[in-house]
């Protein structure tokens, strides 16, 4: 990976916090400055800009903007002048990011190398850029600073180059107020568990989610449910002896005397055959008593005297489906846990079963969060269109989940508490946004206040690392998805089958596996989920980069692939087909 230096901004007035030394605030057992220095530990040289800090290691350079407190642009200029090397990339971080990880910084560096952009900035999982979490080309940063008449009290947007990119990353929320610090500390206290791999999370959901209550239902009305008991045949299949082919029902060996009546499926049964007689019959028709076999049309000829003769060298076949040949009353049609699909409904109806005890289908409530999201009407300043809420019901239905309603939650102090309290009427609460570990993300704290059972605290998956799954005391499953559209959809597709299996008791579905021919171009230090298309000779080709703030990358793609960490080309991966 291309070498990078780092500038950590640790000054500023912290005016909204009474002028405290914000970088020194401890969250989760370490100061926010320590968190920033840990995130850039792999950089060649690091300079901290702000008041002199004697506790810093000697290899960490220190500088001060002039005059002190003259803004982030002046601080970046001071830091760039103080760097002793000329690495082609420069990481710029603020020291108020308690949850930023080294992995996130490495992802920014990797994307900067691959994209060739002048600057790459982190975006939170709703797509909002964080301009003080970025990687710059040194030449572009130098040129941007030189272009300004003065660096003092300039806004960061004055530096942003036209050729810049934003990638969504977890843990990029900052702490600018006392309340945000409190929330960050609360999320640490409520979030002690390590991130899980996708397979670990799926297994936990299948094995630990509470089963839905079983009830008797008409199978035609509960697609997406699963059988709560084995399903046995009530009647035989076939119900009576029927013709398997169009031809002639015959009695004994030929030639036969052909009668003039005809047997149709669903029509009146022909009267019984005497030895040596034959009657015309259609597929599915009830064969008359005395029938020894059905002879296909292509195996016989009718003579001018209406006698029926078997053609020479034609095979001798029965071509009668005998009563109970496929099922006898009491035979097992499907075991407990079998999903209710069109095939099961048809198989049950064929043996006179139309109702059975089931669990499900899972009923979901969708909650879109954030004041910046708007579904309908004109957008106001700072707002963005809800591009995933309208499609989530269709996506959920692909997995057998029925959407009861969809609501929008404004950013209010107790909004999540109210949503969780009112969740008794649904089996699954799908909350989009507010799942990250940053100070502005309140869902985890609200879940902790309910004393819910947390099953998945986060995932080792990019995107989707901030995903949360919990179970309330009422039995409702809470699925907290990232606010970033692609991250939300990709994570939902990866977890929805396991959620349904856990709630309904259906067995684990079989993954679609095959080679990903360009896996090495996509793989990173953690598993990734990216759009893919079918390769001409089998397997798939994935997209190494994707804009995650919208779903445009899914257009003309066949599905998603889950790429293991550090994969090589043609590694076997799981494929998730996109609903059509």
N, C-alpha and C positions, 0 to 999 in steps of 0.2 A: 504494500500500500504506500502511496506517495507520502513523504514526510510532511509533518505539520508542526507549527509552533502554536502557542496558545496565549491569549490575552484574557485574563479574568478581571472583570470590573467589580471592585469591592469598595467603592466609595459611595458617593451620593448622600443626600441629606436625610432620606427616610422620613420626609415631612409628615406623611400620614401615620407614622408610628412614633411621633414625638421626638424625632431625631436620634433614636437608638442606633447602635452599631448593628445594622441588620445582618451583614454577613456572619457576625459572631453568634447569632441566635441558634440555639441547639434544637434540632428536631430529629427524633429517632436516634439519639445518642451521639450525634455529630453536628458540628456547626454547618451552616449552609456554605461557608467558604470551603470547609473540608470536603463537602460533597462535590463542589465544583472542581477542586484540585484532584480528587479521585477520578472524576469523569475525564480529565485531560492527562492522566498519569502517563499515557503512552506517547504524548507529544515530545518532540525533541527539546524544546525550551519553553518555559512558561514564565510569564510576567504577571504579577498581581498589581493592579492599579488602584490606589487608594491610600489611606493613612498608613504610615509605617507600622508593620506588625513584626515585632522581634521574635515571635514564636514560630515564624515560618522557617522551613528548611533553607539552608544557605544556597542550594541549587535553584531555588525559586527566586527569580528576579523581582524587584519591586520598583514601582514608579509612581509618580503623582501628577495628575493633570493640573495645569496652571491656567487660571486660579483654581484652588480646590473647590469641588462642587460645581464645576462649570459644564456638567452634562456628559452623557455617554460618548458623544462624538469626540469631545476633547480628550476623554479618558482613553479612547481607542487610539487616537493619535499619539498620546504619550506612551502607551504600551507598545505600539509598533516601533517607535523610535528606540525604546529600551531593549527590544529583542536583539540578542547577540548573534542570531543566525539568519540565514536567508532561505528557510524552507519554503517551497512554492505555495503552500497552503497555510492559512492562519485561522485557528479556531477562536471565536469571540464568544465569551459567556458572561452572563451576569451571575453574581454570587448570591442569588436569592432563589435558587432552584433546588429544593431539598431532595427531590426524587429523580434528578437527572442521573443517568447511568453512563458508564464508559461505552456500553454497547450503542447507546443512542449517538454519542459523539462519533464512534467508528462508522455508524451508518451514514451520518452526514458526510464524513470524509470519503467514504466509498462512493456515495452518490455524486459528490463533487468531481471525483476522478472520472466516473463513467459518463456524466452528462456534459462535462466541459463548461458548465455555467460559471459565470463570474462569482456567484455567491449562491449558497444553498442554506436555507433557513428551516428550522423545525416549525411544524405546525401542530397545534393541539389536535385532538381527535375529532374536532368539528371543522378543522381546516384553517383556523385562524393562525396567522403567522406570528412567530416569536422572533423578532429581529435581533434580540440579544442572546440567541442560541443559533449560531451560524458558523459556516466555514466559507472563507473567502479565498479567492486567488490573491496572492500577495500583490501582484501587479494591479489588479482591479481595485483592491482596497487602497493602495497607495495613490492611484489615480483619482479615486473618489474623494480622498482627503485633500489632495492637492487642488482639486477643482473648486473647493470652498474658499471664499475670501477669509472666513474666520471659523474656527472650530468651536468657539465658546457658545454654549447654550443652543447648539443646533439640534433639531430633532433627528432621530435615527433615520427617518424616511429621506432625509437629505442625502444620505449615503447610498441608498439602495440602488444598485445598477439595474438597467433594463433587462439584462440577461441574468435573471435570478430564478431560482426554483424553490418550491416549498414541499417538504415531505412530512407526513404525519408521523409523530413519534409519541410513545407513552412517556409520562413523567415529566412533561415540559411546562407545567403550570408553575407560576412564580408566587411568592408571598410578598404582597405589598401592604397588607394591613394586619392589625392585631388579630382580627377575626380569621383571616386566612391562615395565620400561624396557628391559631387554636384548632382550626379544622385540619390542618396538616398533621398536627400532633395527634388529634383524635383518630385520623385515618391510620397512622402508624400503630396506635394502640389496638385498633380493630383489625389490623392486617398483618398478623404475625406469620402467616403461612407462606411457604415458598411457591413460586410459580410452578404449574404443572405442565407436563407435555400434553398434547392433544389427546393421545391415546389414554393417558392416565385420567384425564378429565372425563373422557367418554365412559370409561369403566366405572368411575365413581358415580356418575349420573345413572348409569344402568342399574347399579347395585344398591344405591343408597337413597334415591328419590322415593317418596311414599307413593304407593300404588293408589290409583283412583278407585273409588267405590264401584263395585260391580252392580249391574242392574240388567233387567230383561229388556231387550229392544228388538224392534224390527230391523233386521240386518240391512235392508235397503236404505235405512235412514241414518246409519252410523258408520259410513266409510271413514277410515282413519282410526277407528277403535280397534281393540284386540279382544279375542275370545277370553272370557273369564273362566271358562270350563271347556273340557273337550266337547266337540260337536259330533254327535252320532247320527247315523241315518235313521229316519223314521220309516220310510218305505223302501222297497227294493229298487234297484236300478239295473236294467230297465224294469218298469212296472209290469210288463208282460213281454212275451216273445215278439220281437219286431224284426222287420226286414232290414238288413244292413245295406242293401243295394237296390237299385231299380232292376226289376227282372220278373221272375216267375216263381211263385211258391208251388212246390211240387210234392207229390206223395209217392214214394217208392222210386224205382228205377224207370227211366224212360224207355221208349217214347211215352208221352203223356197226352191225354185228351184235354184240349184247352177249353176251359169254360169261358163264357162271355162276360162274367162279372169281373170287376176290378177292385183291388184293395188300395185305398188312399190313406196317407197319414192323417189321422184325426177323423177319418170317415168311418162308416159302418164296417165292422169286421165281416169279411166274407164267411159264408157258411163253411162248415168243415169239409175237408177234401177226402174223397174216397181214394183207395189205392189206384194209381195210374192217372189221377187227375192233376191238372195244373190251373192256376189262376194268375192273371196279371197282377203285379203288386208294386207299390212305390216304396222308396226308402222311408223308413220310420213307420210304416203301416203295421198294424197288428196282424200277424200271420194267422191263417185259419187253423183250427184243430186238424190234426192229421198231417201237418206239414213236416216233411223230413229234411228239407233244405230249401234254400232260395238259389236259383240259377240265374246268373247275370244275363242281361240282354245280349252281350257280346259273345256269350258261350252257347247260344241256341239259335235254331231257325224254326220258323213256323211253316209247315207244309200247306198245300192247297186244301187239304181235307181238315184243316185246323188241328192237326196233330203237332206236338212240340218235340223237337229232336235235339239232343246235345250234339254240338259240333265235334268232329274228331280232334283228338289231341288237346282238348281244353282241360284245365285242371279241375279236379273235384273239390269243391269247397262248400262249406255250410252256408255262410253269409246270412245267418240268423243270430241276432243278439238275444240270448236267452234271458228270461226273467231272473233278476238278481245276479246276473253275470258280473257286473261291476261292483255292486253293493248289495248286501243283505241288511235287513233291519238290525240296528245295533252296531253295524260296522262303523269304525272311526273314519270320519270325513276330514277332520282337522284337529290337531291338539290344542290344548290351552295355550294362549299367547299368540295364536295365529292372527295376523292383521286382517281386518275386514276390508277386503278388496273386491273388485268386480268378479274376479275368479272365484273367491270364496262364496259370495252371494249366489252365483250361478250354481256352484257345486252343491250348496245347501238346498237351493230350491229344487234341484233334480231329485233329491231324496225326501222331499216334502217337509223341509225345515225352512221356515221363514223368520223365526225369532230365536234368540239365544242370549244367555248372559254375557255381557261385555263390560270392558272398561274403556271409557273414552267415548268419542274422540276428545282430545285435549282442547279446551276452550281458552282462548288467549285474549288479553287486553293489551293493546299497543299504547305506549306512552312516549311521545316525542317531547324532548326537553329543550329548554333554552329560549330566552327572549329574542335571540337573533333569528329563530326559525319562523317562517310564515308559510302556511299551506296555500292560502288563497288571497286574492286581492293584490294591490300594488305594493311593492317593497319600499320600505322607508330606509333612511340612512342607517347603515350597519346591519341591515337584515339580509337574510339569504333564503332562497326558496327551499322548502322541504321537498327534497328530491327522492327520498326513500320511504317516507311514511305511506304515501298512496300505493306503493307496490308491495309493501310488506304483507298485506292480507293474501295476495296471490302467491307470494313466496311461501308463506306458512302453509297454505292449502296444499302445496306440492308435497309436504311432509305429513299431511293428514291432520293439520292443526286448523281449527276453525276460529276465526277472529270474531269476538263478540262486539268489540268497539275499539275505536282509536281516538285518543285524546291528546291534547297539547298541554304540557305543564310549564307554566311560567317560572322564572327564577325567583322563588320566594323562600324565606327562611325555613318554613315548615312544610314546603310543598311535598317533599318525598315522604315525610311522616304521614301526611294525609293519603297519599297514593297507596302506601303499604297498608294503612289501616282499612282502606276501602277495597282491598283486593280479594275479599272472601268470595265474590261472585264469579271468579275465574280460576282456572287451574294453572295458568301460566301468565305471568306479568312480564311483558317484553318492554324494557326501558332502554331507549336509545339515547345515549349521551350521559355525561356526568358519572363515568365509571373510572376515570383515571385516578392516579394517586396524588394529584395536585390539590392545592388548597381550595380551589373553586369547585371541586367535585364532592358533592354532599351525599351521594347515594350510599356509599360504604358506611358513613357515620349513621345514617338513618337506619340502615339494615342492622347495624350493631345495637342501636337503641331498642329495636324490636326483639333482641335476643334470638334472632333467626339462626338457623343452622347453616353456616357457610360451607358449601361443598367445593366450589372452585373460587379461589381468591384472585387468581390471575393465570394467564397462560404463557408458556414459552412459545410464542407464535407471533410472527410479524406479517400483517398487522393483526390486531386483536388481543395484544398482551394484557390490556386492562379489563378484559371480560370478567364478569362476576356472576356466579350462580349460587343462590341461597334458597332455603326453604323456610317459609314463615310458619309460625305455630298453627296457623289455619290449614296448613298443607299446601298452600299456593307456592309454586315455584317462581322465583324471581330470576330473570335472565337480564343482566345489565350488559348492554352492548356499547361499543365505542360510538361516539357521535359521528365519526368520519364515515361517509356513505359506503365506500368499498369495504372498510374494516367491519362495519356492522353487517353487511350482507354476507361477506365471506365467513365471518365467525358464526353467524346464524346457520349457514349451510353446513358448516363443519360440525355443529353441535346439535342441531334440531333432531336428527334421527335418534341420537342417544337420549335426548330429553323425552321423546315420545316413547321410546322403549322402556325407560325407567318408570314413567307414569302409568303406562298401559300393561306392562309385563310382557311385551312382545320380545322375541329373541333378537340378538344383535344382527343387524343387516350385514350382508357380505359386501366388503368394499370392492370397488372397481379398480384394478391394479394394472399397471403397464409401465413401459419405459418412458422416461422423460429424456429426450435426446440431448437437450441443451441444459441439463441440470446444473452443470458446473458454472454456467453464466448467471444462474439465479441464486444458488445456495449461499448461505451466510452462516454466521455463528449460531443462529437459532433457526428453527423451522420457519419456512415462509409459505404463504398461500397466494398464488398469482393466477391470472387468467391464462388459459391455454386453448390451443386448437389441435384438432386431429392431424397427425403427421401423415404424409401420403402413403407410407408403407407400414403403418401401424404405430401405436404409441402416441405421444403428444409432443408439442413444442410449446414452451411456456414463454411468457413475456418477462424479460429480465427487469424492466422498470415499468412502473404504472403510476399514474396520478390517482391518488386515493381519495381526493376530495369530491369525486363524482363517480358515476358508474359508466362513463364513456368508454373505459377500457374493456367493458364486457360486450360491447357491440361487436358482432361478427366473431365471437368466441364461442367455443363449444362447452366450456365449463371451467372449473378451477382445478389446479393441482396443488397438493400439499407436498412441499419439497423438504426433505429432511435436512438437518444441519450438515454442512460440509459434504454435500453430495457431489458425486462425479457424474459425467455424462452417461446417459442410459440407465441411471439408477431407477429402480422400480418405485413408483410413486402412486398415491391414491388420487383418483380422478372423481370430481364431484360434478355431475352434469348440470348444466343450467336449465331451469324450467323453460319450457317454450310457451 
